């Protein structure tokens, strides 16, 4: 990867945002499942 004047960071930024969204959704699923099973949510 060359960080010169022609470098386009957008594909890397998009990949980061996609990964962050995926992790957030998975964590939400885990927390929802714990709450459904009667265990209180630790994070709100």
C-alpha positions, 0 to 999 in steps of 0.5 A: 500500500502506497500512501502517496498523493494518488492513494484512495482511502475510501475502500479501506474506510468502507471495509472498516465501517462494514466490519464495525457494523457487523460486529455491532450487529453480532453483539446486539444479537448476543445481548438480545439473546441474553435478555430473552433468556432472563439474564439482565443486560450489562450494557445499555 
